[in-house]
Amino acid sequence: MCNRARFDGEPETLWGSAAKLFSDRPRDNRFAPKELRPKSRNYVIREQDGDRLWDVMTWDVLGGQAAWPMTNVRKLALPQWRTLAAKPENRCVIPLTEFAEFTPEKHDLHDDKPPLKGEMWFSVTDQPVFAVAGFWQHTAKGDGFTMGTCDPNSLVAPIHPKAMITILEPEDVDTWLRGSYDDVVALQRPYDPVRVTVRGPVFPTRGRDRIDT
C-alpha cells in the first residue's frame, strides 16, 4: 500500500488544469505536498461546473472514520467505492513525482539498532510529474481523497505484490475525470514497468541511503 509519496512542484497548468485553487491554500503543518503522508493535506486536481482546478484535501477519503486512514482504494465493485467511482464529480487526479513502498524484509544496518524495512522510491521516466487516479468526497472533517490502485507491474511486485497505484497516461486524464464507471475500471491497470525506475532501499530515519556490509 502506497503511504509515502512526493510532489515536487506547485499548481500549474497540468493536464488542462487552471493554475489556481478552488479553496485557499492552508497555512498549517499538515499541508506538505512535497512529502505526502496519511492525513496530510495535499494538492489534487478535480472538476466542478466545467472548471478543472487545483484543490487541497486530506489524504484520507473517510475523514478519520476508519481504524486507519483510507489512503488507497482498489475494489471498486464494493458499493461504497462504486458510488464514488461512478460519479465524475467525485474523481480527481493526484500529481506526483515519486511514490514509495517498504521492502518486505527488514535490513540490518550494522549500527547496533534493530533491523528495519527500507523505502523503495519509484518514478516514471516519461512523466517527471505523473497523474495518479483518485477519488474524493466531503467528510465531517473536510474534503478527503484516496488513490486508486491496481495489480502491480513486474517492477513493483517484488516489493509490494498486492497492488500499486494507478498511474494514468496523460491522454487518459480526461477519461478518468469525465468518463463512465466502465471507463474508470478499464483504466485500473498497471503502468508499463519499462517506463518506471526504482531506487533504494533508503533509510531516512537512520540518515542512510545504503546498507553497509
C-alpha positions as a LaTeX table, in Angstrom:
\begin{tabular}{lrrr}
\hline
Residue & $x$ (\AA) & $y$ (\AA) & $z$ (\AA) \\
\hline
Met1 & 0.00 & 0.00 & 0.00 \\
Cys2 & 1.42 & 3.37 & $-1.01$ \\
Asn3 & 1.57 & 5.59 & 2.09 \\
Arg4 & 4.53 & 7.75 & 1.12 \\
Ala5 & 4.76 & 9.94 & $-1.96$ \\
Arg6 & 6.16 & 13.25 & $-3.16$ \\
Phe7 & 5.14 & 16.10 & $-5.41$ \\
Asp8 & 8.00 & 18.46 & $-6.13$ \\
Gly9 & 6.05 & 21.32 & $-7.65$ \\
Glu10 & 3.38 & 23.98 & $-7.32$ \\
Pro11 & $-0.01$ & 24.49 & $-9.00$ \\
Glu12 & 0.44 & 24.94 & $-12.74$ \\
Thr13 & $-1.39$ & 24.07 & $-15.92$ \\
Leu14 & $-1.01$ & 20.29 & $-15.82$ \\
Trp15 & $-3.44$ & 18.15 & $-17.85$ \\
Gly16 & $-5.59$ & 21.12 & $-18.80$ \\
Ser17 & $-6.00$ & 22.46 & $-15.28$ \\
Ala18 & $-6.01$ & 26.14 & $-14.42$ \\
Ala19 & $-3.18$ & 27.38 & $-12.21$ \\
Lys20 & $-5.47$ & 28.43 & $-9.38$ \\
Leu21 & $-7.13$ & 26.78 & $-6.39$ \\
Phe22 & $-10.76$ & 26.06 & $-5.62$ \\
Ser23 & $-10.06$ & 26.95 & $-1.98$ \\
Asp24 & $-7.44$ & 28.95 & $-0.14$ \\
Arg25 & $-4.04$ & 27.42 & 0.41 \\
Pro26 & $-3.91$ & 26.23 & 4.05 \\
Arg27 & $-1.29$ & 27.51 & 6.44 \\
Asp28 & $-0.54$ & 24.66 & 8.83 \\
Asn29 & 1.97 & 21.87 & 9.23 \\
Arg30 & $-0.36$ & 19.23 & 7.74 \\
Phe31 & $-0.08$ & 20.88 & 4.32 \\
Ala32 & 3.07 & 19.28 & 2.94 \\
Pro33 & 2.70 & 18.36 & $-0.76$ \\
Lys34 & 6.42 & 17.70 & $-1.10$ \\
Glu35 & 6.12 & 14.85 & 1.42 \\
Leu36 & 2.71 & 13.16 & 1.19 \\
Arg37 & 1.78 & 11.07 & 4.22 \\
Pro38 & $-1.55$ & 9.73 & 5.50 \\
Lys39 & $-3.70$ & 12.53 & 6.97 \\
Ser40 & $-1.51$ & 15.23 & 5.45 \\
Arg41 & $-3.14$ & 17.79 & 3.17 \\
Asn42 & $-2.03$ & 17.77 & $-0.42$ \\
Tyr43 & $-2.83$ & 19.02 & $-3.90$ \\
Val44 & $-5.33$ & 17.28 & $-6.16$ \\
Ile45 & $-6.93$ & 18.28 & $-9.46$ \\
Arg46 & $-10.67$ & 17.94 & $-9.93$ \\
Glu47 & $-13.54$ & 19.39 & $-11.96$ \\
Gln48 & $-16.54$ & 21.43 & $-10.89$ \\
Asp49 & $-19.08$ & 23.28 & $-13.04$ \\
Gly50 & $-16.91$ & 22.85 & $-16.10$ \\
Asp51 & $-13.72$ & 24.15 & $-14.45$ \\
Arg52 & $-10.66$ & 21.97 & $-13.90$ \\
Leu53 & $-8.77$ & 23.45 & $-10.98$ \\
Trp54 & $-6.47$ & 22.52 & $-8.14$ \\
Asp55 & $-7.74$ & 21.84 & $-4.64$ \\
Val56 & $-6.23$ & 20.91 & $-1.28$ \\
Met57 & $-7.56$ & 17.85 & 0.57 \\
Thr58 & $-6.61$ & 15.43 & 3.32 \\
Trp59 & $-5.16$ & 12.06 & 2.30 \\
Asp60 & $-7.93$ & 10.01 & 3.92 \\
Val61 & $-11.15$ & 9.71 & 1.96 \\
Leu62 & $-13.12$ & 8.62 & 5.06 \\
Gly63 & $-12.10$ & 11.57 & 7.21 \\
Gly64 & $-10.91$ & 9.51 & 10.16 \\
Gln65 & $-13.98$ & 7.26 & 10.30 \\
Ala66 & $-11.96$ & 4.04 & 9.90 \\
Ala67 & $-9.35$ & 2.41 & 12.12 \\
Trp68 & $-6.65$ & 3.74 & 9.79 \\
Pro69 & $-6.53$ & 6.44 & 7.09 \\
Met70 & $-8.16$ & 5.23 & 3.88 \\
Thr71 & $-5.38$ & 6.25 & 1.51 \\
Asn72 & $-5.76$ & 3.57 & $-1.18$ \\
Val73 & $-8.86$ & 2.00 & $-2.79$ \\
Arg74 & $-8.90$ & $-0.94$ & $-5.18$ \\
Lys75 & $-12.16$ & $-2.92$ & $-5.07$ \\
Leu76 & $-14.35$ & $-0.52$ & $-7.00$ \\
Ala77 & $-17.23$ & $-3.00$ & $-7.22$ \\
Leu78 & $-17.89$ & $-2.63$ & $-3.48$ \\
Pro79 & $-20.98$ & $-0.41$ & $-3.04$ \\
Gln80 & $-19.16$ & 2.30 & $-1.10$ \\
Trp81 & $-16.44$ & 2.73 & $-3.70$ \\
Arg82 & $-18.67$ & 2.14 & $-6.70$ \\
Thr83 & $-20.70$ & 5.18 & $-5.65$ \\
Leu84 & $-17.58$ & 7.34 & $-5.81$ \\
Ala85 & $-16.22$ & 5.71 & $-8.97$ \\
Ala86 & $-19.50$ & 6.13 & $-10.85$ \\
Lys87 & $-19.66$ & 9.90 & $-10.33$ \\
Pro88 & $-17.24$ & 12.09 & $-12.31$ \\
Glu89 & $-17.63$ & 14.84 & $-9.72$ \\
Asn90 & $-16.04$ & 12.54 & $-7.13$ \\
Arg91 & $-12.97$ & 11.74 & $-9.19$ \\
Cys92 & $-9.65$ & 13.52 & $-9.07$ \\
Val93 & $-6.04$ & 13.11 & $-10.11$ \\
Ile94 & $-3.11$ & 13.43 & $-7.75$ \\
Pro95 & 0.11 & 14.84 & $-9.23$ \\
Leu96 & 3.24 & 13.02 & $-8.03$ \\
Thr97 & 6.93 & 12.91 & $-8.82$ \\
Glu98 & 7.71 & 9.78 & $-6.73$ \\
Phe99 & 5.97 & 7.15 & $-4.64$ \\
Ala100 & 7.37 & 4.66 & $-2.13$ \\
Glu101 & 6.80 & 1.12 & $-0.96$ \\
Phe102 & 8.50 & $-0.53$ & 2.00 \\
Thr103 & 10.72 & $-3.55$ & 1.45 \\
Pro104 & 9.08 & $-6.83$ & 2.52 \\
Glu105 & 12.10 & $-7.75$ & 4.63 \\
Lys106 & 13.91 & $-5.89$ & 7.39 \\
His107 & 17.56 & $-4.89$ & 6.98 \\
Asp108 & 20.38 & $-4.93$ & 9.49 \\
Leu109 & 22.23 & $-1.63$ & 9.04 \\
His110 & 25.07 & $-2.75$ & 11.33 \\
Asp111 & 24.55 & 0.29 & 13.54 \\
Asp112 & 23.69 & $-1.56$ & 16.78 \\
Lys113 & 20.00 & $-0.76$ & 16.27 \\
Pro114 & 17.11 & $-3.09$ & 15.43 \\
Pro115 & 16.68 & $-4.10$ & 11.76 \\
Leu116 & 14.06 & $-2.14$ & 9.85 \\
Lys117 & 12.35 & $-2.04$ & 6.48 \\
Gly118 & 13.73 & 0.22 & 3.79 \\
Glu119 & 11.93 & 2.56 & 1.40 \\
Met120 & 11.95 & 1.86 & $-2.34$ \\
Trp121 & 11.17 & 5.01 & $-4.37$ \\
Phe122 & 9.57 & 4.72 & $-7.80$ \\
Ser123 & 9.42 & 7.39 & $-10.52$ \\
Val124 & 8.13 & 7.47 & $-14.10$ \\
Thr125 & 10.79 & 8.08 & $-16.74$ \\
Asp126 & 8.50 & 9.56 & $-19.42$ \\
Gln127 & 6.46 & 11.69 & $-16.98$ \\
Pro128 & 8.52 & 13.75 & $-14.49$ \\
Val129 & 5.15 & 14.66 & $-12.96$ \\
Phe130 & 2.62 & 11.86 & $-13.34$ \\
Ala131 & $-1.11$ & 11.68 & $-12.64$ \\
Val132 & $-2.46$ & 9.13 & $-10.18$ \\
Ala133 & $-6.12$ & 8.15 & $-10.43$ \\
Gly134 & $-8.07$ & 9.13 & $-7.34$ \\
Phe135 & $-11.42$ & 9.73 & $-5.68$ \\
Trp136 & $-12.56$ & 12.34 & $-3.21$ \\
Gln137 & $-15.57$ & 13.25 & $-1.11$ \\
His138 & $-16.80$ & 15.62 & 1.57 \\
Thr139 & $-16.36$ & 14.33 & 5.13 \\
Ala140 & $-17.19$ & 15.68 & 8.58 \\
Lys141 & $-13.54$ & 16.71 & 8.87 \\
Gly142 & $-13.29$ & 18.34 & 5.45 \\
Asp143 & $-12.62$ & 17.06 & 1.95 \\
Gly144 & $-10.62$ & 13.84 & 1.73 \\
Phe145 & $-9.08$ & 11.90 & $-1.15$ \\
Thr146 & $-7.72$ & 8.44 & $-1.85$ \\
Met147 & $-5.54$ & 6.93 & $-4.57$ \\
Gly148 & $-6.88$ & 4.16 & $-6.78$ \\
Thr149 & $-4.75$ & 1.03 & $-7.01$ \\
Cys150 & $-4.41$ & $-1.89$ & $-9.41$ \\
Asp151 & $-2.31$ & $-5.02$ & $-9.97$ \\
Pro152 & 1.42 & $-4.32$ & $-9.54$ \\
Asn153 & 3.71 & $-4.31$ & $-12.55$ \\
Ser154 & 6.81 & $-6.52$ & $-12.63$ \\
Leu155 & 8.99 & $-3.81$ & $-11.06$ \\
Val156 & 6.71 & $-3.11$ & $-8.10$ \\
Ala157 & 5.55 & $-6.71$ & $-7.49$ \\
Pro158 & 8.76 & $-7.97$ & $-5.81$ \\
Ile159 & 8.46 & $-5.11$ & $-3.30$ \\
His160 & 4.68 & $-4.97$ & $-2.91$ \\
Pro161 & 2.96 & $-7.96$ & $-4.53$ \\
Lys162 & $-0.61$ & $-6.92$ & $-3.71$ \\
Ala163 & $-1.03$ & $-3.67$ & $-5.63$ \\
Met164 & 0.41 & $-0.44$ & $-6.99$ \\
Ile165 & $-1.12$ & 2.99 & $-7.50$ \\
Thr166 & $-2.93$ & 3.53 & $-10.81$ \\
Ile167 & $-0.77$ & 5.84 & $-12.92$ \\
Leu168 & $-2.59$ & 7.44 & $-15.84$ \\
Glu169 & $-1.30$ & 8.22 & $-19.29$ \\
Pro170 & $-1.65$ & 11.97 & $-19.95$ \\
Glu171 & $-4.24$ & 11.28 & $-22.66$ \\
Asp172 & $-6.33$ & 9.27 & $-20.17$ \\
Val173 & $-6.77$ & 12.06 & $-17.62$ \\
Asp174 & $-9.85$ & 13.40 & $-19.43$ \\
Thr175 & $-11.40$ & 9.93 & $-19.48$ \\
Trp176 & $-10.73$ & 9.44 & $-15.79$ \\
Leu177 & $-12.32$ & 12.74 & $-14.83$ \\
Arg178 & $-15.26$ & 12.60 & $-17.22$ \\
Gly179 & $-15.85$ & 9.01 & $-18.37$ \\
Ser180 & $-18.27$ & 6.32 & $-17.27$ \\
Tyr181 & $-17.83$ & 3.82 & $-14.47$ \\
Asp182 & $-16.74$ & 1.20 & $-17.03$ \\
Asp183 & $-14.16$ & 3.66 & $-18.40$ \\
Val184 & $-12.72$ & 4.07 & $-14.90$ \\
Val185 & $-12.48$ & 0.32 & $-14.32$ \\
Ala186 & $-10.74$ & $-0.12$ & $-17.69$ \\
Leu187 & $-8.06$ & 2.39 & $-16.65$ \\
Gln188 & $-7.35$ & 0.47 & $-13.44$ \\
Arg189 & $-4.25$ & $-1.24$ & $-14.84$ \\
Pro190 & $-0.54$ & $-1.38$ & $-14.01$ \\
Tyr191 & 1.83 & 1.11 & $-15.62$ \\
Asp192 & 4.42 & $-0.18$ & $-18.09$ \\
Pro193 & 7.44 & $-1.30$ & $-15.98$ \\
Val194 & 9.84 & $-0.33$ & $-18.75$ \\
Arg195 & 8.86 & 3.29 & $-18.09$ \\
Val196 & 9.36 & 3.12 & $-14.34$ \\
Thr197 & 12.60 & 3.32 & $-12.34$ \\
Val198 & 13.28 & 2.46 & $-8.71$ \\
Arg199 & 15.94 & 3.45 & $-6.21$ \\
Gly200 & 16.63 & 2.12 & $-2.75$ \\
Pro201 & 16.38 & 0.79 & $-0.24$ \\
Val202 & 16.89 & 4.03 & 1.69 \\
Phe203 & 16.53 & 4.50 & 5.44 \\
Pro204 & 15.71 & 8.16 & 6.15 \\
Thr205 & 15.01 & 7.63 & 9.85 \\
Arg206 & 18.63 & 6.47 & 10.19 \\
Gly207 & 20.03 & 9.00 & 7.74 \\
Arg208 & 21.14 & 6.23 & 5.38 \\
Asp209 & 20.83 & 5.74 & 1.65 \\
Arg210 & 22.55 & 2.36 & 1.51 \\
Ile211 & 23.34 & $-0.76$ & 3.51 \\
Asp212 & 26.88 & $-1.15$ & 4.77 \\
Thr213 & 28.24 & $-4.67$ & 4.51 \\
\hline
\end{tabular}
